[in-house]
Amino acid sequence: MAATVVCRAVGVVTPLVLIPVMLRELGPDLYGLWAAVGTVTAMAAFADLGLGNGLMTKLAPCYATGDTARARRYVSSAYLLLTAIAGLILLCLWSTSPLVPWAGLLGAGVTVGAAAEPFVLACLTAFVVNVPLSLVVRVQFAYQQVAQSNLWQALGGLMTVPLVLLAVHADLPPVGVVTASVAGPVLTNLLTSCWVYGRALPELRPRLRAADRAGARELLALGGLFLLLTVVMSVATNADALVIAHVLQMRDVTDFAVAARLFAQLGVLISLVNVPLWSANGDALARGELNWVRRTNRRMTIVSAGTGVTVGAGLVLAGGPLLETWAGIRPAGGVWLLAGLAGWWTLLAAMSPCFMVQNAAGVVRPQLWGWTLYLTVSIPLKWYAADRYGVAAVPVTGTLVYLLTVVPGALYGYRVACRTHVAQAKEPHR
């Protein structure tokens, strides 16, 4: 976790440097369009069918027991499935894109509507290509190589800066600058895969002959639940920019997106600290160390929530002048927009350790019900709140709805995960 914090501190530099560069190069309207396209891309996180999450859950017990053959079967099956899926998605995307009214879907006006399709194709193509490549991160986390993984990702994030600056220096059109901004993760995971399967974990190198139907079925069964959860979460957490684009103006999307990007660095840091608990909990549960799981969950909940409150309060107090100096904007929502974003990320931070226990145990349904209820309730309320009170009401509304829907489901799911493990642990003694 200490290595994660250090490496992420390096990675945070990338968006902080790129936002003013992209704003200056694209302008407020095109930047707002890019932010809206990024929302669509984030919503497509379900493209891996939940196989990445399922793979990490399945690999943790393999690591605990040293079952390399079984792990290689899971890894090879996951790569085979996702490579085929990515190819099919790209074929459908490029063949049907001219028929899709991207400008209308993104709420783009006449001045930027022509750039909608090129922006979408650039961002979605990079995302889909990265789907199978990103499996290497799941493998590293499952095999307790968290520090190495985050170091690669941090270096890859920094790689994006010279790519964008080179595109700007070459005076490329806006779509060229956007393409450069999304190429970094693809190159990073490609290089990481070469290192992991070439040197660090050659015994897990994907092989076509190692993939089998049984492994694929196991991954698809567990991944299907993670898929549903990912779809609901992606839509629920990334709909804000689209709601604002349709109810308000593109400049409001820019205000929200820039402020949200600042707070997102806090969220990403907390997530990176907690995600390793997924595989660590799986390892501990496989060894029967339930007390360690409970103790670690309590400690990390306190640490995560405390970090969210402390840093969030600092950003609320200093965020206005910081955004004006850093990106040259003064968000219309003011302190209420910043307070809503701080509350949102603090709640996500507090519940993150609890979700890691459930993911490790394969307990997905309580999370799914909580997020489904959140999606159903939050979208119409955010739409109404944005129309009546402005952009600041969107994160405030989301925070309140999350507290009433997702949090109860998370607490119930945590108890189910611990209770299920106790029952399984007692079963061999009967």
C-alpha positions as CSV (number, residue, x, y, z in Angstrom):
1,M,0.0,0.0,0.0
2,A,2.9,2.4,0.7
3,A,4.3,1.7,-2.7
4,T,0.9,2.3,-4.2
5,V,0.7,5.7,-2.6
6,V,4.2,6.7,-3.8
7,C,3.5,5.4,-7.4
8,R,0.1,7.1,-7.6
9,A,1.6,10.4,-6.5
10,V,3.6,10.3,-9.7
11,G,0.6,9.3,-11.7
12,V,-1.5,12.2,-10.4
13,V,0.8,14.6,-12.2
14,T,-0.6,13.5,-15.6
15,P,-4.2,14.8,-15.4
16,L,-3.1,17.9,-13.5
17,V,-0.7,18.7,-16.4
18,L,-3.0,17.7,-19.2
19,I,-6.3,19.5,-18.2
20,P,-5.0,23.0,-18.9
21,V,-3.2,21.8,-22.0
22,M,-6.3,20.2,-23.4
23,L,-8.5,23.1,-22.4
24,R,-6.3,25.5,-24.2
25,E,-6.0,23.3,-27.3
26,L,-9.6,22.2,-27.6
27,G,-11.5,25.2,-26.0
28,P,-14.4,25.0,-23.6
29,D,-16.9,23.5,-26.0
30,L,-14.7,20.8,-27.5
31,Y,-13.4,20.0,-24.1
32,G,-17.0,19.6,-22.9
33,L,-17.6,17.3,-25.8
34,W,-14.5,15.2,-25.0
35,A,-15.7,14.9,-21.4
36,A,-19.1,13.7,-22.6
37,V,-17.4,11.1,-24.9
38,G,-15.3,10.0,-21.9
39,T,-18.5,9.4,-20.1
40,V,-19.7,7.1,-22.9
41,T,-16.4,5.3,-22.9
42,A,-16.5,4.8,-19.1
43,M,-20.0,3.4,-19.4
44,A,-18.5,0.8,-21.8
45,A,-16.5,-0.7,-19.0
46,F,-18.8,-3.8,-19.3
47,A,-17.0,-4.7,-22.5
48,D,-14.9,-7.4,-20.7
49,L,-18.1,-9.2,-19.6
50,G,-16.9,-9.1,-16.0
51,L,-14.2,-11.5,-16.9
52,G,-11.4,-9.3,-15.4
53,N,-13.1,-9.3,-12.0
54,G,-14.0,-12.9,-12.2
55,L,-10.4,-13.8,-13.2
56,M,-9.0,-12.0,-10.1
57,T,-11.4,-13.7,-7.8
58,K,-10.5,-17.1,-9.3
59,L,-6.8,-16.6,-9.3
60,A,-6.4,-15.6,-5.6
61,P,-7.1,-19.1,-4.3
62,C,-4.7,-20.5,-7.0
63,Y,-2.0,-18.2,-5.6
64,A,-2.7,-19.3,-2.1
65,T,-2.5,-23.0,-3.0
66,G,0.2,-22.8,-5.6
67,D,-2.0,-24.3,-8.3
68,T,-0.1,-23.0,-11.4
69,A,-1.8,-25.2,-13.9
70,R,-5.3,-24.2,-12.9
71,A,-4.2,-20.5,-12.9
72,R,-2.8,-20.8,-16.4
73,R,-6.0,-22.3,-17.5
74,Y,-8.0,-19.4,-16.2
75,V,-5.6,-16.8,-17.7
76,S,-5.5,-18.4,-21.1
77,S,-9.3,-18.8,-21.2
78,A,-9.8,-15.2,-20.2
79,Y,-7.5,-13.9,-22.9
80,L,-9.0,-16.0,-25.6
81,L,-12.5,-14.9,-24.8
82,L,-11.7,-11.2,-24.5
83,T,-9.6,-11.0,-27.6
84,A,-12.4,-12.5,-29.7
85,I,-15.0,-10.2,-28.0
86,A,-12.8,-7.1,-28.6
87,G,-12.4,-7.9,-32.3
88,L,-16.2,-8.3,-32.7
89,I,-16.9,-5.1,-30.9
90,L,-14.5,-3.1,-33.1
91,L,-16.0,-4.6,-36.2
92,C,-19.5,-3.6,-35.1
93,L,-18.4,-0.1,-33.9
94,W,-16.7,0.9,-37.1
95,S,-19.4,-0.6,-39.4
96,T,-22.4,1.0,-37.6
97,S,-20.9,4.3,-36.4
98,P,-22.1,6.3,-39.4
99,L,-25.7,5.3,-38.6
100,V,-25.5,6.5,-35.0
101,P,-26.5,10.2,-34.2
102,W,-23.6,10.7,-31.9
103,A,-24.1,14.5,-31.7
104,G,-27.6,14.1,-30.5
105,L,-26.8,11.4,-28.0
106,L,-24.0,13.6,-26.5
107,G,-26.1,16.7,-26.4
108,A,-23.5,18.5,-28.7
109,G,-24.5,21.8,-30.3
110,V,-24.1,22.8,-33.9
111,T,-20.6,24.3,-33.4
112,V,-19.0,21.0,-32.1
113,G,-21.4,18.4,-33.5
114,A,-19.2,17.5,-36.4
115,A,-16.4,16.4,-34.0
116,A,-18.6,14.0,-32.1
117,E,-18.2,10.9,-34.3
118,P,-14.3,11.2,-34.6
119,F,-14.0,11.7,-30.9
120,V,-16.2,8.7,-30.1
121,L,-14.3,6.4,-32.6
122,A,-10.9,7.5,-31.2
123,C,-11.8,7.0,-27.6
124,L,-13.9,3.8,-27.9
125,T,-11.3,2.1,-30.2
126,A,-8.5,2.7,-27.7
127,F,-10.8,1.5,-24.9
128,V,-11.8,-1.7,-26.7
129,V,-8.2,-2.6,-27.7
130,N,-7.2,-2.1,-24.1
131,V,-9.8,-4.5,-22.8
132,P,-7.8,-7.8,-23.3
133,L,-4.5,-6.0,-22.6
134,S,-5.7,-4.8,-19.2
135,L,-6.1,-8.4,-17.9
136,V,-2.4,-8.3,-17.0
137,V,-3.3,-5.9,-14.2
138,R,-5.7,-8.4,-12.7
139,V,-3.1,-11.1,-12.9
140,Q,-0.5,-8.9,-11.1
141,F,-3.0,-8.0,-8.3
142,A,-4.0,-11.6,-7.8
143,Y,-0.4,-12.7,-7.5
144,Q,0.4,-9.9,-5.0
145,Q,2.5,-7.9,-7.4
146,V,0.6,-4.7,-6.6
147,A,3.6,-2.4,-6.3
148,Q,5.0,-3.5,-9.6
149,S,1.6,-3.1,-11.3
150,N,1.1,0.4,-10.0
151,L,4.6,1.4,-11.0
152,W,3.9,0.4,-14.6
153,Q,0.6,2.2,-14.6
154,A,2.1,5.4,-13.1
155,L,4.9,5.3,-15.8
156,G,2.3,4.7,-18.4
157,G,0.3,7.7,-17.2
158,L,3.3,9.9,-17.5
159,M,3.8,8.6,-21.0
160,T,0.5,10.3,-22.0
161,V,2.0,13.8,-21.3
162,P,4.7,13.7,-24.1
163,L,2.2,12.1,-26.5
164,V,-0.3,14.9,-26.1
165,L,2.4,17.6,-26.1
166,L,3.8,16.1,-29.3
167,A,0.4,16.1,-30.9
168,V,-0.1,19.8,-29.9
169,H,3.4,20.7,-31.2
170,A,2.7,18.9,-34.5
171,D,-0.5,21.0,-34.8
172,L,-2.7,18.0,-35.2
173,P,-6.5,18.5,-35.4
174,P,-8.5,18.1,-32.2
175,V,-9.2,14.4,-32.9
176,G,-5.4,13.8,-33.1
177,V,-4.9,15.4,-29.7
178,V,-7.7,13.3,-28.2
179,T,-6.2,10.2,-29.8
180,A,-2.9,10.9,-28.2
181,S,-4.5,11.4,-24.8
182,V,-6.1,7.9,-24.9
183,A,-3.1,6.0,-26.4
184,G,-1.1,5.9,-23.1
185,P,-3.0,3.1,-21.3
186,V,-2.9,0.9,-24.4
187,L,0.9,1.2,-24.8
188,T,1.3,0.8,-21.0
189,N,-0.5,-2.5,-20.8
190,L,1.2,-3.8,-23.9
191,L,4.6,-3.2,-22.4
192,T,3.5,-4.5,-19.0
193,S,2.3,-7.7,-20.6
194,C,5.6,-8.3,-22.3
195,W,7.4,-7.9,-18.9
196,V,5.0,-10.0,-16.8
197,Y,4.6,-12.9,-19.1
198,G,8.2,-12.7,-20.3
199,R,10.0,-12.4,-17.0
200,A,7.9,-12.0,-13.8
201,L,5.3,-14.8,-14.3
202,P,6.3,-16.8,-17.4
203,E,4.4,-19.8,-15.9
204,L,1.1,-17.9,-16.4
205,R,1.8,-16.9,-20.0
206,P,-1.4,-17.3,-22.0
207,R,-1.4,-20.3,-24.4
208,L,-4.1,-21.3,-26.8
209,R,-3.8,-25.0,-25.9
210,A,-4.2,-24.1,-22.2
211,A,-7.6,-22.6,-22.7
212,D,-10.6,-24.9,-22.2
213,R,-14.3,-24.8,-22.0
214,A,-14.5,-25.6,-18.3
215,G,-12.3,-22.7,-17.4
216,A,-14.3,-20.4,-19.7
217,R,-17.6,-21.5,-18.2
218,E,-16.4,-20.9,-14.7
219,L,-15.2,-17.4,-15.6
220,L,-18.4,-16.6,-17.5
221,A,-20.6,-17.7,-14.7
222,L,-18.9,-15.5,-12.1
223,G,-18.1,-12.8,-14.6
224,G,-21.8,-12.6,-15.6
225,L,-22.7,-11.3,-12.1
226,F,-19.7,-8.9,-12.2
227,L,-20.8,-7.8,-15.7
228,L,-24.3,-6.8,-14.5
229,L,-22.8,-5.0,-11.5
230,T,-20.3,-3.2,-13.7
231,V,-23.0,-2.1,-16.2
232,V,-25.2,-0.7,-13.5
233,M,-22.2,1.0,-11.7
234,S,-20.8,2.5,-14.9
235,V,-24.1,4.0,-16.0
236,A,-24.9,5.2,-12.5
237,T,-21.6,6.8,-11.8
238,N,-20.9,8.3,-15.3
239,A,-24.3,9.7,-16.2
240,D,-23.7,13.0,-14.5
241,A,-22.0,14.7,-17.5
242,L,-24.7,13.5,-19.8
243,V,-27.5,14.7,-17.5
244,I,-25.8,18.1,-17.3
245,A,-25.3,18.3,-21.1
246,H,-28.9,17.7,-21.8
247,V,-30.3,19.9,-19.0
248,L,-27.8,22.7,-19.0
249,Q,-25.0,23.7,-21.4
250,M,-21.7,22.3,-22.5
251,R,-19.8,24.9,-20.5
252,D,-21.5,23.5,-17.4
253,V,-20.3,20.1,-18.4
254,T,-16.8,21.5,-18.6
255,D,-17.1,23.1,-15.1
256,F,-18.3,19.9,-13.6
257,A,-15.8,17.7,-15.5
258,V,-12.8,19.7,-14.4
259,A,-13.9,19.9,-10.8
260,A,-14.7,16.2,-10.8
261,R,-11.3,15.3,-12.3
262,L,-9.6,17.1,-9.4
263,F,-11.6,15.1,-6.8
264,A,-11.2,11.9,-8.9
265,Q,-7.5,11.9,-8.0
266,L,-8.5,11.3,-4.4
267,G,-10.9,8.6,-5.4
268,V,-8.4,6.8,-7.6
269,L,-5.8,6.9,-4.8
270,I,-8.2,5.4,-2.3
271,S,-9.3,2.8,-4.8
272,L,-5.7,1.8,-5.6
273,V,-5.0,1.4,-1.9
274,N,-8.1,-0.8,-1.4
275,V,-8.2,-2.9,-4.6
276,P,-5.2,-5.0,-3.4
277,L,-7.5,-6.1,-0.6
278,W,-9.6,-8.0,-3.1
279,S,-6.9,-10.6,-3.8
280,A,-5.5,-10.4,-0.3
281,N,-9.0,-11.2,1.2
282,G,-9.3,-14.0,-1.3
283,D,-6.0,-15.4,-0.2
284,A,-6.9,-15.0,3.5
285,L,-10.3,-16.6,3.0
286,A,-8.7,-19.6,1.2
287,R,-6.4,-20.0,4.2
288,G,-9.3,-19.7,6.7
289,E,-8.1,-16.4,8.2
290,L,-11.5,-14.8,8.7
291,N,-10.3,-12.8,11.7
292,W,-7.6,-11.1,9.6
293,V,-10.3,-10.2,7.0
294,R,-12.6,-8.6,9.6
295,R,-9.8,-6.7,11.4
296,T,-8.3,-5.4,8.1
297,N,-11.7,-4.3,6.9
298,R,-12.3,-2.3,10.0
299,R,-8.9,-0.6,9.9
300,M,-9.1,0.2,6.1
301,T,-12.6,1.6,6.5
302,I,-11.4,4.0,9.1
303,V,-8.3,4.9,7.1
304,S,-10.2,5.4,3.8
305,A,-13.0,7.4,5.3
306,G,-10.6,9.6,7.3
307,T,-8.5,10.2,4.2
308,G,-11.7,11.1,2.2
309,V,-12.9,13.6,4.9
310,T,-9.5,15.2,5.4
311,V,-8.5,15.6,1.8
312,G,-12.0,16.4,0.7
313,A,-12.4,19.2,3.2
314,G,-9.1,20.7,2.0
315,L,-10.2,20.6,-1.6
316,V,-13.5,22.2,-0.7
317,L,-11.7,25.1,1.0
318,A,-9.0,25.5,-1.6
319,G,-10.7,24.1,-4.6
320,G,-12.1,27.3,-6.0
321,P,-8.8,29.3,-6.2
322,L,-7.0,26.1,-7.2
323,L,-9.3,25.5,-10.2
324,E,-9.0,29.2,-11.3
325,T,-5.2,29.1,-11.1
326,W,-4.8,25.6,-12.5
327,A,-7.4,25.4,-15.3
328,G,-8.5,29.0,-15.6
329,I,-12.2,28.3,-14.7
330,R,-14.5,29.3,-11.9
331,P,-17.2,26.6,-11.6
332,A,-20.7,27.9,-11.6
333,G,-21.6,25.6,-8.7
334,G,-19.0,27.1,-6.4
335,V,-18.4,25.6,-3.0
336,W,-21.6,23.5,-3.2
337,L,-20.3,21.7,-6.2
338,L,-17.0,20.9,-4.4
339,A,-18.8,19.9,-1.2
340,G,-21.0,17.5,-3.2
341,L,-18.0,15.9,-4.9
342,A,-16.2,15.6,-1.5
343,G,-19.2,13.8,0.0
344,W,-19.5,11.5,-2.9
345,W,-15.8,10.4,-2.9
346,T,-15.8,10.1,0.9
347,L,-18.7,7.7,0.9
348,L,-17.1,5.6,-1.9
349,A,-13.9,5.5,0.1
350,A,-15.6,4.4,3.3
351,M,-17.4,1.5,1.6
352,S,-14.6,0.4,-0.7
353,P,-13.0,-2.1,1.9
354,C,-16.4,-3.7,2.5
355,F,-16.9,-4.3,-1.3
356,M,-13.4,-5.9,-1.5
357,V,-14.4,-8.6,1.0
358,Q,-17.6,-9.3,-1.0
359,N,-15.7,-9.4,-4.3
360,A,-13.2,-11.8,-2.9
361,A,-15.9,-14.1,-1.7
362,G,-17.9,-13.9,-4.9
363,V,-20.9,-12.3,-3.2
364,V,-22.2,-9.9,-5.9
365,R,-26.0,-9.8,-5.7
366,P,-26.3,-7.5,-2.7
367,Q,-24.1,-5.0,-4.4
368,L,-26.1,-5.4,-7.6
369,W,-29.4,-4.7,-5.9
370,G,-28.0,-1.6,-4.1
371,W,-26.5,-0.1,-7.3
372,T,-29.6,-0.9,-9.3
373,L,-31.8,1.0,-6.8
374,Y,-29.3,3.9,-6.9
375,L,-29.5,4.1,-10.7
376,T,-33.2,3.9,-10.7
377,V,-33.6,6.7,-8.2
378,S,-30.7,9.0,-8.8
379,I,-31.0,9.7,-12.6
380,P,-34.5,11.3,-12.4
381,L,-33.6,13.1,-9.2
382,K,-30.4,14.5,-10.7
383,W,-32.2,15.6,-13.8
384,Y,-34.8,17.5,-11.7
385,A,-32.1,18.9,-9.3
386,A,-29.9,20.1,-12.2
387,D,-32.8,21.8,-13.9
388,R,-34.0,23.5,-10.7
389,Y,-30.8,24.2,-8.7
390,G,-28.0,24.0,-11.3
391,V,-24.9,21.9,-11.7
392,A,-24.0,21.8,-8.0
393,A,-27.1,19.9,-7.2
394,V,-26.0,16.8,-9.2
395,P,-23.2,15.5,-6.9
396,V,-25.1,16.5,-3.8
397,T,-28.1,14.5,-5.0
398,G,-26.0,11.5,-5.9
399,T,-24.4,11.5,-2.4
400,L,-27.7,11.5,-0.6
401,V,-29.1,8.7,-2.8
402,Y,-26.0,6.6,-2.4
403,L,-26.2,6.9,1.3
404,L,-29.8,5.6,1.2
405,T,-29.4,2.8,-1.4
406,V,-25.9,1.5,-1.9
407,V,-24.6,1.7,1.7
408,P,-27.3,-0.6,3.2
409,G,-26.7,-3.2,0.4
410,A,-23.0,-3.0,1.0
411,L,-23.3,-3.7,4.8
412,Y,-25.7,-6.5,4.2
413,G,-23.5,-8.1,1.6
414,Y,-20.5,-7.9,3.9
415,R,-22.3,-9.9,6.5
416,V,-23.4,-12.4,3.9
417,A,-19.8,-12.9,2.7
418,C,-18.5,-13.5,6.2
419,R,-21.4,-15.8,7.1
420,T,-21.0,-17.8,3.9
421,H,-17.3,-18.3,4.7
422,V,-18.0,-19.5,8.2
423,A,-20.5,-22.0,6.9
424,Q,-18.0,-23.3,4.3
425,A,-15.2,-23.5,6.9
426,K,-17.4,-25.7,9.2
427,E,-18.6,-28.0,6.4
428,P,-15.6,-30.4,6.2
429,H,-16.0,-31.0,10.0
430,R,-19.5,-32.2,9.8
